[in-house]
Amino acid sequence: MMHLLNDNAALIDHIIETLYDRSRCKDFYSQDTFDVLTASGVLLLLGQRQNQDSGKGEPCLILNKRSIKVKQPGDLCCPGGSVVPWLDGLLAKLFVLPTFALGRWPYWSPWKTERRFEAHLLALLWATSLRESLEEMRLNPFRVTFLGPLPSYSLTMFERRIYPLVAWTPRQKRFYPNWEVEKIVYVPLKELLKPSNYACYRLQLNLHQHLRPSEMPRDFPCFRLKTDKKSELLWGATYHITTVFLEYVFKFSPPAIDDLPVVEATLDETYLTGQP
């Protein structure tokens, strides 16, 4: 599978085929669990960036680092956000046209013919994720390739179900974060496939009424990206979404948490509220 990292066209084709095969199960998007009031559409956004050492381009996962002005400040996350039914419903009608990414997805026709509810939901979530990504980082919604859906994920700290969609941005070299985003972080896929980059995130959660003392501290699996300035840490929902993608596409699973080195940290009330 590692050879795919040297051939973007082959990697994209492989992702499209793999995600479609995974999504063919009955009720991939369940009508029983979908609630427009708590649903979020996000992009697991991929693209190419030049490696500073080799000078060659390499495929990366592109994430936002949340600013101190929003909930969960400092976390790495996929661009995206809550569904706005009336607006995203209108945008969805545009984005399913044959000239746009979802309309060009090779499996859009069987989805909309055989899975009408799921196709409607897929179009709605795609519109949500593109609209939010435009707002957060100025991602050009007309220059992305839709690669396929991933299973939804329900948050534990917040009443929210996340619907990830995998996309590739082939040309955009620069992004412009808004106030919600501290910076854009590029994570080379080759680094995500190295077991030595994973750790156990041991958290002391000083969240008072939100958590009973008996539940502290807690251990979470995480990924550490080592940079020249400092390490960036990926954990929580985005970690889960990313590792599901890695398992599907590369048959890769991180080491068991009991075998990982420990990274300790403390979260307080501002993690749930952000700073004004």
C-alpha positions in Angstrom: 0.0 0.0 0.0 2.9 2.4 0.6 3.6 2.7 -3.1 0.3 4.6 -3.4 1.9 7.5 -1.6 4.1 8.0 -4.7 1.3 8.1 -7.2 -1.6 10.5 -6.6 -3.8 9.3 -9.4 -3.5 5.7 -8.2 -4.1 6.8 -4.6 -7.2 8.7 -5.5 -8.6 5.8 -7.6 -7.9 3.3 -4.7 -9.6 5.5 -2.1 -12.7 6.0 -4.3 -13.0 2.2 -4.9 -12.3 1.3 -1.3 -14.8 3.8 0.2 -17.5 2.8 -2.3 -17.1 -0.9 -1.4 -17.4 0.0 2.3 -20.4 2.2 1.8 -22.4 -0.5 -0.1 -23.8 -1.9 3.2 -27.5 -1.5 3.8 -28.4 1.8 5.5 -24.9 3.3 5.5 -26.7 6.4 6.5 -29.5 5.4 8.9 -32.7 7.4 8.7 -33.3 6.4 12.4 -30.1 8.1 13.7 -30.0 11.2 11.5 -31.1 14.3 13.2 -30.6 17.6 11.3 -30.4 19.5 14.6 -27.3 17.6 15.8 -25.7 16.6 12.5 -22.3 18.0 11.3 -20.8 17.5 7.9 -17.0 17.5 7.8 -14.3 17.0 5.3 -11.4 14.6 5.7 -9.5 16.7 3.4 -6.4 15.4 1.5 -4.0 17.2 -0.7 -0.4 17.5 -1.8 2.3 19.6 -0.1 6.0 19.9 -0.8 8.3 18.0 1.6 10.8 20.5 3.0 13.6 17.9 3.0 13.2 16.2 -0.3 11.5 19.0 -2.2 9.0 16.5 -3.6 5.3 16.7 -3.2 3.6 14.2 -0.8 0.0 13.5 0.0 -1.2 15.0 3.3 -4.2 15.2 5.6 -5.1 18.9 5.9 -6.6 19.9 9.3 -7.6 23.0 11.1 -6.2 23.8 14.5 -9.0 25.4 16.6 -8.5 28.9 17.9 -8.9 29.9 21.6 -12.2 31.7 20.6 -14.1 28.4 20.1 -14.9 25.2 22.0 -12.1 22.6 22.2 -9.3 25.2 21.6 -6.1 23.8 20.4 -7.5 20.6 19.0 -6.9 19.5 15.4 -10.1 19.0 13.5 -11.6 18.4 10.1 -13.1 21.5 8.5 -16.9 21.5 8.6 -19.8 22.1 10.9 -23.5 22.1 11.6 -26.1 21.6 8.9 -28.2 24.7 8.0 -31.1 22.9 6.3 -32.5 25.6 4.1 -29.2 26.9 2.9 -27.4 23.6 2.5 -30.5 22.2 0.9 -30.3 24.8 -1.8 -26.5 24.4 -2.2 -26.9 20.6 -2.5 -29.0 21.1 -5.7 -26.1 22.9 -7.2 -23.3 20.5 -6.1 -25.0 17.4 -7.6 -24.9 18.9 -11.1 -22.5 17.0 -13.4 -20.1 19.9 -13.6 -19.4 19.7 -9.8 -17.5 17.2 -7.6 -20.4 15.0 -6.3 -22.0 14.9 -9.7 -18.7 13.7 -11.2 -18.3 10.9 -8.5 -18.5 7.7 -10.5 -21.0 6.2 -8.1 -23.4 9.1 -7.7 -25.8 7.7 -10.3 -26.4 4.3 -8.5 -26.7 6.1 -5.2 -29.4 8.5 -6.3 -31.2 5.7 -8.2 -31.1 2.9 -5.7 -30.6 4.8 -2.4 -32.7 8.0 -2.7 -32.7 9.0 1.0 -29.0 8.3 1.5 -28.2 10.2 -1.7 -30.2 13.2 -0.5 -28.4 13.1 2.8 -25.0 12.7 1.1 -25.7 15.8 -1.0 -26.8 17.8 2.0 -23.8 16.9 4.1 -21.4 17.6 1.1 -23.0 21.0 0.8 -22.6 21.6 4.6 -18.9 20.6 4.6 -18.0 22.7 1.6 -19.8 25.8 2.9 -18.2 25.5 6.3 -14.8 24.8 4.8 -15.1 27.9 2.7 -15.9 29.9 5.8 -13.2 28.5 8.0 -10.2 28.2 5.7 -11.3 29.6 2.3 -11.3 26.2 0.6 -12.4 26.6 -3.0 -15.6 24.4 -3.2 -15.3 24.2 -7.0 -11.8 22.7 -7.0 -12.2 19.6 -4.8 -12.7 16.0 -5.8 -15.2 13.9 -3.9 -13.7 10.5 -3.0 -16.4 9.0 -0.8 -18.1 8.8 2.6 -16.9 7.4 5.9 -19.2 6.1 8.7 -20.7 8.6 11.1 -19.3 9.1 14.6 -21.2 10.2 17.7 -19.4 12.6 20.1 -19.4 11.8 23.8 -18.8 15.3 25.4 -21.3 17.0 23.1 -24.7 16.1 21.6 -23.4 15.9 18.0 -23.1 13.2 15.3 -20.3 13.8 12.7 -20.6 12.7 9.1 -17.1 12.7 7.5 -16.7 12.9 3.7 -13.3 12.3 2.1 -12.1 14.9 -0.5 -9.0 15.8 -2.4 -7.9 19.3 -3.3 -5.6 19.1 -6.3 -4.5 22.7 -6.8 -5.1 24.9 -3.8 -1.7 25.8 -2.3 -2.7 28.3 0.3 -5.6 28.7 2.8 -6.8 31.7 4.7 -8.1 30.7 8.2 -10.9 32.8 9.8 -11.2 33.6 13.5 -12.3 30.0 14.4 -9.0 28.6 13.2 -5.5 29.3 14.6 -3.7 27.7 11.7 -3.7 25.0 9.0 -1.8 21.8 9.8 -0.6 19.4 7.1 -0.1 15.8 8.3 1.8 13.6 5.7 0.1 10.3 5.2 3.4 8.5 5.5 3.7 9.9 9.1 0.2 8.6 10.0 1.4 5.1 8.9 4.3 5.0 11.3 3.4 3.2 14.6 6.2 5.1 16.4 4.2 8.4 16.0 1.3 7.1 18.3 1.0 7.7 22.0 -1.4 7.4 25.0 -2.9 10.8 25.9 -3.5 10.8 29.6 -5.9 13.6 30.5 -6.7 15.2 33.8 -10.2 16.5 33.1 -11.0 19.4 35.5 -14.4 20.0 34.1 -16.3 20.2 37.5 -20.0 19.5 37.0 -19.4 17.9 33.6 -17.4 14.9 34.9 -17.4 12.9 38.1 -14.1 12.6 40.0 -14.1 8.9 39.6 -13.7 9.3 35.9 -10.4 11.1 36.1 -7.8 10.8 34.7 -8.6 9.1 31.4 -6.5 7.6 28.6 -7.0 8.2 24.9 -5.1 7.0 21.9 -3.4 9.9 20.0 -1.1 10.7 17.1 1.9 13.0 17.5 3.2 15.1 14.5 6.7 16.3 15.3 7.6 19.6 13.7 10.6 21.9 13.9 8.8 24.2 16.4 6.7 21.7 18.5 4.5 18.6 18.3 0.9 18.7 17.2 -1.4 16.2 18.8 -4.4 14.5 17.1 -6.9 12.8 19.4 -10.7 12.4 20.0 -13.2 12.4 17.2 -10.8 13.5 14.5 -8.4 10.8 15.5 -11.2 8.2 15.3 -12.2 9.4 11.8 -8.6 9.4 10.6 -7.8 5.9 11.9 -11.0 4.5 10.3 -9.8 6.0 7.0 -6.3 4.5 7.5 -7.8 1.1 8.2 -10.0 1.1 5.2 -7.5 2.5 2.7 -4.2 1.2 4.0 -5.2 -1.7 6.3 -3.3 0.1 9.0 -4.2 0.1 12.7 -2.3 2.0 15.4 -0.6 0.0 18.2 -2.7 -1.0 21.3 -2.9 1.9 23.7 -1.3 -0.2 26.5 1.9 -0.4 24.5 2.2 3.3 23.8 4.3 6.0 25.5 2.3 8.4 27.7 1.7 12.1 27.1 0.0 13.9 30.0 -2.2 17.0 29.9 -5.0 18.8 31.8 -8.2 20.2 30.4 -10.3 22.8 32.3 -13.7 24.5 31.8 -12.4 26.6 28.9 -12.1 23.5 26.8 -15.9 23.2 26.7 -16.6 26.9 26.3 -13.6 28.6 24.6 -12.3 32.0 25.6 -14.2 35.3 24.9 
